[in-house]
């Protein structure tokens, strides 16, 4: 242990110029902050290590300066292969300024790549990403002109098209756990999940690399059940005991025991949403819930569906799942996204994506930044922002029903809701429904070919992907079809012959009575 226990300053010196490093954590949760902070300080002092390749699934950060934002220095980073980028804007800025090479792969594919690198395989074969910006016939996951190497290939196996994500060595895996013992065995009892910590460690060791782990404490011996050891000591080369301020459970909370140990359902207090346009969207989406459906809720507006279903007494009709590996419970919002309150089970991130990619989700409610005439959706790159796809592609390509939930327009607007209708007081400035999306994160035509049901739910209207294309099927009461809907679209949708008003119950303060509706299966 004397050889393994190091200061963060000593540990980062193990990282050499040109190394490929992988970083553990999920968005604002479970990041080894002590190590990346120290790596930044060491580089600024010495100029080394330089020209690193960074690999991450849900790019960890606080949307400002913490997490992987520490590494956003020219010379330190040469290339980033990331699943989600939204919380590491400093690296995203370097992408847009063409200062680094950058790829965006589906989060689940990076998670699976770790396992396949560990197993000595040439890469990962999957249908996930076909006909999106990840497909080499589109962009191959490349995010700027500086990025030229092809890391994804289109292949044909058994008469079908597949994408082949190429493997590469991991020289350094930077992990995080809670407790380490004298042999380097690590437990994760106070973390939000096991994520891909084990797969990353195995990938590094079998690449001839090293594993650096940040923990909150070191003890002589882990004398509890061996089932609790998630990273075996034989795979760990360096242990760094973090300062408490650099080992918060998430970037929003120091420690919430309900994220890793069931605390009783009485601790789940979901704030009731005010009746506004966001609640309108969540209420309409909640009407799609089918009894005992396995569901994924995305970040942003879809988070409110948990609140609405709780208010309506149907939350127990859904089994919520999260990309980070939690099953059951309620996903945490904001910078704690990735954690789940009172989960029933927590499995490895690679395992949850096995389930997702195989079609295990019944329903997915996710956000949307842009929608085009083909039903394509963009959430990954638009304007001056690199958000990244995260698990969006894995989930939307494989869920039986996908409901994209978001406001009809983007930008500041004033909308009044009540008395069974909606009124537009001040119009927003930017269209979301446009002729062609900037980035194809979801391919509407491919989803239609696969037989999936696709909805686009807004506060003003509901659209469905049908044989004739994007089709308007419902309009909110109180609105004018031409003035409030069609005039603010970059294309003319098909209009259902039986165009309906959205259920007026959505636009009243009182409960909608969904409990009886869902339980009866109607």
N, C-alpha and C positions, 0 to 999 in steps of 0.2 A: 504493500500500500504506500510505502514511503516513495516509491518510484512513480506511483499513479497520482497521488495527491499533489496538486500544483496550484499556484496562484493563476489567475486568468492571464496575467502578463507572461508567465512561463508557458502556459498552454498554447497561446496564439503563436508563439515562436515555432511551434511544430508545423505550422502551415507555411508552405514554401511557394515561391513564385510559380505561377502557372497551374497550381493545383485546382482541381474541381472539388468544391465543398458543397455539402447539403446541410440545410438548416431545418431543425424540427420546430413544431408548433403549428397552430391553426389560426390564421388571421390575427385577432387581438389576444389570443390565448396561448399560454404554454411556451413562450419563446425564451431561449437562453440569452437573456438580455445582458448579463454580465460579460459573456464571451464576445458578443458582437460589438458591444460598447468598447471593450478593451481592444478588439481587433482594429477598430477605427482609430483609437488613440495610438496604437503601435504603428500603424501605417503612416499616420500624420507625423510621427516623430522620426521614423526610419526610412519611409518610402517602400517598405516591404511588409508583407508579401504583395506582389503586383500581378496583374493580368490573371486574376482568378475567374473561374467559371462558377457561378452560383446556381444551385438547383433548389427549388422549393415548391411545395404543393400550394397551400393557401398562404401566399406571401405575407409574412408576419410583420405587423407594424401597428402604429396608432393613427395612421393617416397624416402624420406630421414628421416627427424626428426619431421615434423609437424603432426598435426592431431592426429589420433589414434596411431601413433608411440610413442606419449608421454606415452602411457600406457604399453609399452613393458618392464615391469619389473617383474622378477620372484617374486611371492608372491602377487603382485597387481592383476594380472590376472590369473584365474584358467582355464577359458574356453572362446573360441570365436566361435560364430556362425555368419559367414560372407558370403556375396554374392560375393563381389569382394575384392581381397587381394593385388593387384599389387602395390598400392600406400602406403601400410603399411608394408614394408619389414622387419622392426624390429620385428613385430609380426610374420611374415612369417618365420623368422629365428628361433624364439622360437618353431614354429610348427615343423620345420625340425629337430631341436635338441631335440624334444620330451619333451619339458619343460611345455607345456600347452596342454589341450584338444582342439581340433579344428574341426569344421565342415564347409563345403562349400555347401551352398544351392543355388539354382537359386535365383537371386536377387528379381524377382517378387514374389517368394514364401514367402520370408521374409516380403516383403511389404504387402502381403495379410494376413500373419500370424498376423501382428499388428492389422489389422481390426478384424480378428476372435477372437483374444485374447480380444479385446475391447468388442466384442459381447458376450463373455462368452461361445464361442464354444470350443469343445475339440481339434480343430485343423483345418487344411486346407486340403481339398481333391482336387487333381488335377492329370491330366495326365502328367503334366510337370515334366521331370526328369526320366520317364520310360526308361529303357535300357541304362542309362548313369551311371556314377560313383555314382550318388545320389540314384539310385535304391538299396534297401537293398540286392538284389541278387548279386550286385557288391560290392560297398563299403559303401552304406548308407550315403554318404556324409562325411564320416570320413576321416581325412587327415593324421593321424599318428597312431602308435600302442598304444599310451597312451589313445586314444579316444575309449571307449568301449560301452557307452550307445547308444541304438538304438533310434534315434529321428524321424526316417522315417519308416513307415510300408507299405507293399504291401497289398492292400485290393481288394475285388471284389464287385462291385455294378452293378446291372442291366446287368450282364453278361460280364462286362468289368473289366480290370485291372486299378487300380488307386493307386496313392501314397498318403499316409496320413501323413502330417507333423504335429507332436504333438505340442500342445500349451503349454505355460509355462508362469508364471507370470512375468511381467515387474515391477521391484521395483522402478526404477528411469528412466525417460525419459529426456535426455539432448537435448534440442531443440535450434533452432536459428530463430530469426525474425529480423525485422528492427526497429519497433516502438512498445512500450508498453505504455498503459495508466495507470491511478491510480487504476483501477480495475484488471489490468493484462491482458486486451485484447491485442492481438498482431496482427500486420499487417506485411506483407512480401513484401512491395512495392519495395525494392531494392535488393531482393534476386533473384537467378536464377530460382527458381521454388517453388511450395508449397510442393513438394516431399511427404513424408508421415508424416509430422509434426503433423497434426491433429490426424491421426490414432495412432501415438506413444503416444500422450498425453492421448487419450481415453483409450489406452491399459494400461497405467500406473495407471490412476485414477481408472479404473474398476478392477485393480489387487490390489487395496488398496495401491498403490504406490504414488510417488510424481513426479512433473514435474518441472525441472529447465530450464529456458529459458534465453539465451543470446540475447541481443538486442544492437543496437547502440545508442538508445536514449529513454528517458521516457518523456511523456507529461501528462498534467492533464487529458485530455479527447480526445479520437479519435472522432472528430466531423464530419468526412466524412461519406460516406455510410457504413452501417453495413456489406455490401457485402465484404468490404475490410478486415474485421477481419477474420483471418484464424484459430486462436487459441483463443477460448473464455477464458476470465479471470477466470471463475469458475474452469478451469482445470489446472491453473498455480499456483504453490506454491512458487516459487522463481524467481526473476528477477535479472539478472546480467547485468549491463551496461559495455560493453567491452571497453577496450582501442582501439583507432582507428587502431593501428597496428595489433590487434588481431581480427579484424572484416572486413578484406578484402573480397570483393565479391567472389573472387576465389584466389587460391594460385598463380595465374599468373597475376591478375589484381586487382587493388584497387577497381575500380568501372567502369563498362561499361554500360551506360544507354540503349544501344541497346539490352541488354540481358533481360530487363524487361519492355521495352516500345518501341514501334515501332518508329524508327528514320528516316524512309525513305529508300527506296531501294538503293538510291545512296550511302549509307554508307556501303553496302556490297561489299567490294573490295576483291575478291578472287585472290590470287597471282597465276599467270600462272606457271604451273609446267614446269621445264626443261625436254627436251626429254631424259629420261633415262629409266632404266628397271622398276622403280616404275610407271612412267607415262604409260608405255606399259600395265601394269596390269590394271590400272585405265581406260585406253582407251578401252581395250577389255571388261572390265566389263560394261562400259557405253553403249556398243552396245546391252546390254540386256535390257536396260530401255524401258518400254512400256508406252505409253502415259497415263498420269494421274494416274500412279501407286503410291500406298502408300508404302513408302520405309523406311527402317532403315539402316543407315550407321554406321559401327563399327569404333572403334578407330584404329589409325595406317594407313596402306596403304589405306583402304577403304575411309578415309577422303578425299583423292585426287580425288575421283569420283565427289565430289561437284565442285571441280575446273575444271575438264575436261568437265563436263556437262555445266558449266557456260561458258567456252570458246567456246563450240560447240553450244551454244544458246538453250539448251534443259533443263536447270535447272528448268524452269517453268513447265516442263512435269512431274516432280516428286513432290510428297507431302512428304517432309522429316519429319520423326518423331524421337523422342529420348526417351530413357527409363526414363529420368528424368521428362518427361511430356510435353515437348514442341512439338507443331505441326506447321509445316511450318517453313520458315526461313532457316538458315544454321547453323548446329552444330558448336560450337567453338572447336578448337583443343587443344591438350596438357593438361596442368593443368587447363584449363577452360572447358574441356570436361564435359558435363552435362548442360552447358549453350547453348543458341541458339541465334544467331543474328537475330533480327526482327521476332520473332515468331508470328504466327497468333493467337495462343491460347496456354495457359499453363494449364494443368489439373494435378490433383494429380497423383503421381507415381503409386499408386495402381490402379487407373482408366485406365492409359495407358496400364498396364499389363493385365487388364481385356480384353482390345481390342486386345492386342497381343495374349494372350492365346486362345482367341476365333477364331483366324485365320484371323484377320483384316489386316495383312500386306500382300501386294502383292509380294514384293521383299525385300530380305535382303542381304546386302553385308558386310561380316565380315571377320576377319583375320583368320589365321591358323598357328599353330606352328608345328604340326605333323599330317600326314595323313597316314592311313594304308591300307592294301589290302582289307579290308572290307568297306572302305569308311568312317571309323570313323575318327573324328577330335579331337585333343587335343589342348586346349588353357589354361587349368586350372592348371596343375601341371606337371612340367618336369624338369629333372635334379635337380639343387639346388634352384629351384624357385617355390614358391606358388603364382600363379597369380590369381586364382579364376575364376569362370565361369561368374560372373556378370549376365547380362541379356541374355547372349549367349544362354543358354538352352531354355529359354522361347521363344526367337525369332526364333532360328533355327528349333525348333520342330513344329512351327506353321505357318511359312511363306510359301506361295505357291511356291515360287522360292527362293532357297538359293544359293548364289555364294560366295564361300570362296576365298579370294583374298590374295595372298602372294607370296613371292619369291620362286622359285623352290628349291633352296638350302639355307642353313643358314650359316652365318659367312661372313667374308670379301671376296669379290670377285670383279673382274673388268669386266664390261660388256659394250660394245659399241653398241649404237643404232643409226641407220640412213640409208639413201638411201634404205629404204624398207626392211631392214633386221636387224638381231641382231648377235653379235659376242661375244664369250666367250674368254676374254683375259687371265684372271686368275680365276681358279676355286675355289669355296668356299669349306669349309672343312667338313660341316655337312649336312647329308641328312635330308630332311623333310618328304619325302615319304618313310616310313619304314614298316617293316613287321607287327608290332603291336604297337599301341600308348600306352604311359604310363598311360594315363587317358582318359576315354571315355567321352568327353564333348558333342560330337554329335555322334549319332549312325546311320551310313549310311544305314544299313539294315532295321532299323526301319523306316527311312525316305522313303526308297523305298517302303516298305509295305504300308505306308500312302499315297503314290502316289505323293510325292513332287518331284519337279525337283531340282537336286543338281549338281552344277558345282564347279570345282576346277580350278581357273584361276591363271596362273603364267605367267612370262615374256617369258618362253620358250615353254610352252604347255598349252593346255586346256583339262581337263578331265571331264567326266560326269558320274554320277552314273546311270548305266543301268542294265538291267536284268542279264547280264553276269558279273556285278561288276563294279569296277572302270575302265573306258574305255577312252583311249586316242583318242580325236576327232580332235584336231588341234595341229600343231607344228609350231613354229616360222620360217619364212624364214631365210635361212643362217645357220641353225643348222643340225647336223647329228643325225638321230633318235637314233642310237645305242650309239654313243660316248657321245652325249650331253644330252640325256634323259634317256634311259634305263639303262645305266651303272651306273647311279647315283640314282637308286631307289632300295629300299629294297625288292621289289616284282615286278613281271612282270604284268603290267596291260593288260587288253584286248585292242586290237587295232581295232578301227572302220574300217570296210571294205572300207568306203569312207573317210579315213583320209585326212584332208585338211590342207593347209597352213593357218595360221592366216592371217586375212585381212592385206594386205601390207600397207594400209593407216595408220595403227597404228604406223608404223616405219618411217614415214616422218614428218618433222617439220610442214608442212602445216595442216590446219584444215581437219578433216575427212568428214565433210558434214553430220553430224548426224541429224541436224535439219530437213531436208527433209525426212530422213529415218524414224525417230521416228514419225513425224506428219502424214506420210502416212501409219503408222502401219506396215511397212515392216521390 
